[in-house]
Amino acid sequence: MPGSMVINTLQLRALEPLARRYVWWKTPSESLANPHRLLAQVMNIGAWQDVEQLREVVDDDILRDVLRTAQPGEFNRRSWNFWHLCLEMPYGPDLPPLPQRQFEYTCRLP
């Protein structure tokens, strides 16, 4: 699971409208209890004005942490590339691969 991040009460209040829109399958309080998923969701599919709001509320170091601890499926390639460039993280030939799901197959022979 992603590392825990420190977001203060004022930031959490400012993120509540985004939690309602981007993590609709949870209540805002559930979403804000562990904000990594909310931040990743806005970074991946957020409307530009919501992304701007996000960047006014949280520090770029927190957004970098979201990328460093991203889970498989949280980012599409376009967003992954954009945020690495935008946050001055390794980009181009140094861009890390998107997180991938790992499946373990076992075969039982009779």
N, C-alpha and C positions, 0 to 999 in steps of 0.2 A: 504494500500500500504506500502511497506517496507520503513523504515526510510531512511532519506537522509544521504549519506556518503560523506566524504570529500576526494576527490582524486585530486591531483594537475595536472597541465598541462603536466608535463613530464610523469607522470604515464599514463595519458589519451593517450598520443602519443604512449607510449609503448604498450598499450592495443588495439590500433586500428587494428592490424592484427588479433587479437583474435576476435574482434567485427565482422570483415568481415566473419570469419569462423563459429562462433558459434551463431550469431544472424543475420542470412542471410536474414531474412524477413524485416530488417530495414537497413537504411544506417548506416555506422559507427558513424556519428555524432548524429543520433537519439539514437542509442544504448548507446553511451558514455555520453549523457545528463543525463541519469539515469542508472548508471552502475550496479545496483543490479542484474538485470536479466542476464547481461553478465557474471558477476562473478559466479552466481549460475549455469549458463549453463556450463561454463568451469569446475567448481567444480563437476558437475554431469556427464558430458559426455566427458570431455576433454581428449585428448591424453596426455600421461605422459609428453612429452616435453612441451606441452602447459600449463599443470598444474605447471611444474617447472618454466616456464616463468612467470606465474601468481604470484607465490610465491616470485619471485625476484622483482616484480613490486609493489605489495601491501603488507601491513603489516598484520600479522596474526589476529590482532584485527579487521580489516575490514572483513576478512573472517569469523571470529566468529560472527560478526554482520549480515553477510549474512545468516548464519545458524539460528541465533536468530529470524530473521525477515522473514524467508523463507515462501513462499506462497505455497498453495497446488499444487502439481504436479511438483514443481521445482527440487525435489530430489527423486531418487529411494532409496529403503532401503539400498542397498549396499553402495552408496555414502554417505548417511546420517550417517551410522555407521562409515565408514572410516574417514570422516571429523571430527566427534566428537572425535574420538580417536586421530587423527593426531593433532588436535588443542587443545588437553588436556581439552576438555569439558566433561560434564557428559556422561558417557559411561556405557555399561553393564546394570545392573539393574536400573541405574539412567538415562539411555538414554531417552530423551523425545520422545514422539511419533511423527511420521511424521505428518506435517500439513495436515489436512483433509478438503475436501470441505464440506460445510454445505448446505444442501438443506432444504427449508421450503416448506412443503406440506400443501395445503389447500384443503379441500373437500367441495364442494357446493352441498348441498342436495336440491332436488326440493321442 
